[in-house]
Amino acid sequence: MLKLKNINTFYGNIHALKDVDIEVTEGEIITLIGANGAGKTTTLMSISGIVPPRSGEILFMDKAINHFRPDTIVALGICQVPEGRHIFPYLTVMENLDMGAFLRTDKDNIKKDLEHIFDLFPILAQRRHQPGGTLSGGEQQMLAISRALMARPKLLLLDEPSLGLAPLVVRQIFEIIEKINNESNTTIFLVEQNANLALKTAHRGYVMENGRIMLTDATENLLLDENVKKAYLGM
């Protein structure tokens, strides 16, 4: 579904991503783990067109997208839930969800998707007329994921969904991530600081250090890898 080939991304003169190769197969969850500043968020930003790569190629459904604008990439079926959530705080929950469906014209399906969102996150149905900024951190994360789902993505990019949340809420969010993948067959690219949880949720994983992919394998193998255990799992 998605292929990054020799991606090099820069911030000015800072070489953030160095010859990055990643593949994502339709229907799977993959995770990208690494230390702060390793280049994980930049990888998602490059895919989304927010920080376009200077060289290399990004293919989505066999189409090169690395020179496309972000809104065009969303229309193709790639949606990103950014680190820190970035909901619209002064808009209501319903208005935030409407923004997620902004590019869609299939009103009947939009209504069905909204009902599905409220099945996944009943608390959002209760708070539908409440401003997004008055929600708790966990509820805002639910809203950010739901807003992306309202675009009906083929590929969902999640950047640090557990950031700043209580352990009980994190567990709930990750259960929903698995449910989204299983029930709707939505492909998920997960960037997560909680490496243990990410590797237990995903099917395959990539390990990034200083802008380079250093290791890739099935997640059950990465969980047993001594270097991964020492560097990222605190073992």
N, C-alpha and C positions, 0 to 999 in steps of 0.2 A: 504493500500500500504506500509506504513512505520510504524513501532512500536518500540519505545524505552521503555525498561522494566528495571526499577531499575538501571539506568545507573549511575555509579560513575567514574568520570574522574579526574585524578591528574596531576599537574605539579610538579614533585618531591614530596615534602611532602605537597604541597598545594592542598587541596581537593576542586576542582573547580565545579564539578557537583555532587549533592547529591541525589541519588535515584530518578533520573528524569524519569518520565513516560510521553510519548507523542505519540499520534496516528495521522496519516495523511491518509485521505481517497482519493482514486484516483479521480482526476478531481477538487479538491478543492484548494483554497488558504488558508493556515493557517499562522498566524503571531505569533512570539515570541517577547514580549516586556519586557523591564526592564531597570534599570539604568545601567550606565557604570560599567563594572566589575561584572555584575550579573551572567555571564556565557553563554550569548547568542551565541557569536562567538564560544566558546568552544563546545557548543552543535552541531553546524554545523561541526566543525572540527572532532568531534567524529563520526558523521555520515559518513563523507568523508574518515575516516581512517587516517587522518593526526595526530590526537592525540587520539589514540585508548583508549576506556574506560578500566579501571582496572577490573571492574565487571559489571554485568548486561548483557543485550542482545539487539542487534539491528537487527530487522527483516525487510527485504525488499522483498516484494512479497513472504512472508512466508519463506524466506531463511535467516539464520543467517549470517550477514556480518561483525560483529564487530571484526573479526580477519583477514579480507581481506585487501590486499594492496590497496592504493588509486587508482591505475590504473585499478585494477580489479573492484572496485566499480564504476568507470566511465564507464567501459565496460558494466556493468549491467544496466546502465541507470540513474545514479545519477551524476549531475554536479553542481559544486559550483562556484558562482561568488563572489570572495573574497572581503572583505572590502578593500577599497583603490584601487580597480580595478585590479592592477598588470597585465596590458597588457605588451606585449614585445615592449618596446619603440623604438628599432632600427629596428624592422621588420615593413613592410608596413601593412596597413589595411588588404589587401588580404592575406599576409603571416600569420598574426594573426588568421584570419578566417580559413586558411588551418590547423593551429595547432589545432584548435578546432575539426576538422574532422580527426585528426591523426590516430585514431583507426578504422576508417571506411574504407570499401572497395567498397561500393555501389556507384560508380562514378556518375551514372545518378541521384540518389537521392541527392547526395551531390550538384550537379549543381542546382537542383530544390530548395534545402534548401537555397542555396546562393541567388537565385533570390528572395526567400521569405524574407530573411534578408534585401535585398536592398529595398524591398517594405515596410518593417517595418521602416527602417532607411535610407531614400534616401540620407542623407548626407554622409553615409559611401560609397555609390556607387560613389559619386562625389570625395571622398578622397581615393579611393581604392589603389592608388599607393603612398600615403603619409605615411611617418613613423608614427607609432602609438603615439610616444612621442610628435609629433607636433600638435596633436589634442587638443581641449579644454577639460576641465574636463567632461562636459556633453557628448561630443563625445566619450571620452575614456570609459565612463560608458556604452554607447550604444555598443561600440566595445566589452567590456568585456561580456555583456549579449549575444551579437551575437556570440562571440567565443564559449560560453557554448552551445548555441542553435545549433551550427554546429555539436555538438556531438549527436544531436537528443535525448535529455534526456527525460526520463519518469518523473523524479522528478528534478526540478530546485531549488537549494538552493541559495537564494539571501541574501548577508550580507551587510546591510547598503547601499542600492543603492542610497539614497538621500545625502549621506555624501559629504559635501563641494560643493554642487551644488546650483545654483540660483533657487529661487522658481518656475519660469516659466519652467525651465528645469526639475525640480523634478516632476512637474505636467505632463509633457510630458512622462517622464520615467514611471510613475505609470499608465498612460493611456495605454502604450505599454505592461506593465506587465499584466494588465487586458485583453488586446487583445490577448496576447500569451496564457493565460489561457482559454479564450473563444473560440478562433479559432482552436487551436491545441489540446485542452484538456490537456495541460501540467500541471501537478500538481506542485504547488509552495509552498515552505517553506520560508517565508519572515522574516528575522530579521531586525528590523528597529527602529532607535532612535526616529523618528517622529511617536509617538504612535497614534496620531490622524489620520494621513494619513494611517498608516498601518491598523488600525482598520476599517477604512472606505473602505479599499480595500479588505481585507480578509473576509472569511466566518466565521472562528473560530479563537479564540486567546488564547494564554497562557501567563500568567504573571509570570516572574521569578524574585526571590530575593535571593541573596547570594547563587546561585547555586541550588536553589530548585524551583519547580513549586508550586506557591502559589494559583493560580486561573486559571480556564479554563472555557470558555463559548462561546456561539455565540457572534460575535463581536458587534451586536446591543445591546446586554445586557451589555457587558463590557463598551461600550460607556456611558451607563447610571449608571454604578456602581460608587457610591460616592467615594470609596477608589481609584479606577482607575482614576477618574476625578481629584482628589486632587493630587495624586502622579505623574501622567504621562500626564495629559491633561491640567494642569495649570488652573484648574477651582475650 
